[in-house]
Amino acid sequence: MDVAAQVAALVRPEVAELAAYGVQAAAGRVKLDAMESPYRWPEPMVGQWLERLRQVELNRYPPASPPALRAALGAWAGVPDGFEVMLGNGSDELLQLIALALARPGACALIPTPSFSMYRPIARAVGLEVVEVPLRADFGLDLAALRRAYADHRPALTLLASPNNPTGVRYPDADIAALLDTATGLVVLDEAYAPFAGASLVPWLAQRPNLVVLRTLSKVGLAALRLGFLVAHPAWHAALDRVRLPYNVGSLALVSAEYALEHRDWLDARAADVANARDELAAELAALGLAVVPSAANFLLVRAPAGQGAALQAALLGAGILVKDFSAAPAPLTECLRITVGTAAEHAQLLRTLSRALGAHTDTAP
Ligand SMILES: *Cc1c(COP(=O)(O)O)cnc(C)c1O
């Protein structure tokens, strides 16, 4: 019985080429690798939340997309009147659902690259071709290259994160407007990091028929819930709702998100704290001699001095600090590390370790 041969014969080649998403073991480590919030709810809030969970009927399927929660998310994101909010099991699920709906034979997705690591596998898994358009060396959008790609490939879908991951760059409004003017298909603007940018293009939905916007609660302290949402014109919403599986968000997540949005002030205040801590950390990292990309997100992309990226990554790992390692990535990410904003104590530990590693390197240099 050769199961491997059966698998090889049956699984689509574009699926066989994908790598499963790996998650680093994190127990006992300082976790600055996954853009999570460092803040947990204070105890009184935890108590109230648990009371809400107690009322959930686990024997029942979840309610259909609760209107109160959609309204609260809509208010939080500044959704214009007449536009719809669709809930997803993380925004990853919503990306998959958009890709699924648009994946006609031969259709392609355009991705300004580097960007979120899930875009490509999500598109490939549903059979979309992928056209990657490299960002400029300063990680801005290359509008001339994008225009050419739209003309050459007529993509059905563009996946654009702003602020972008892993760079932290928020693209100028004029660049996004220019992209929307030239785009041939649907543009998904992924605003996972909008709460740290203090700005959002959700209001543009009212003028842009080829735009939908993705948001998530993952980066503002609720990564465990897996709750993302899509903001879209009712016509896009209706089309995408046809490929959404029933009960795609569980009751525990729904009830928890409802509670969280009733405490929007706490969410917003922590996002502001993170943005302030980011700016302080950026200055401290720059003072160590690292090149820091200006960030509007809850993380910083830093470039080590030439040849030192891998050594810095090793020193951090040795000290039990997890960051995202791009030290061996192709240009323009070569020698880079992506560091999620953490607590003051975590930053102190990070800076101590980096400072030592950079000093050690200088000492041994000829
Ligand atoms: C983290 C991230 C997401 C994933 O969000 P989930 O809601 O947790 O699935 C989506 N887009 C970008 C750009 C991200 O960095």
The ligand as an ORCA input file, in Angstrom:
! r2SCAN-3c Opt
* xyz 0 1
  C      -1.246     39.325     10.685
  C      -1.786     39.701      9.374
  C      -3.017     39.218      8.951
  C      -3.666     38.042      9.643
  O      -4.692     38.399     10.376
  P      -5.637     37.323     11.074
  O      -6.864     38.150     11.246
  O      -4.972     36.961     12.348
  O      -5.848     36.158     10.170
  C      -3.556     39.692      7.765
  N      -2.868     40.555      7.013
  C      -1.661     41.007      7.369
  C      -0.936     41.954      6.491
  C      -1.085     40.577      8.554
  O       0.150     40.974      8.867
*
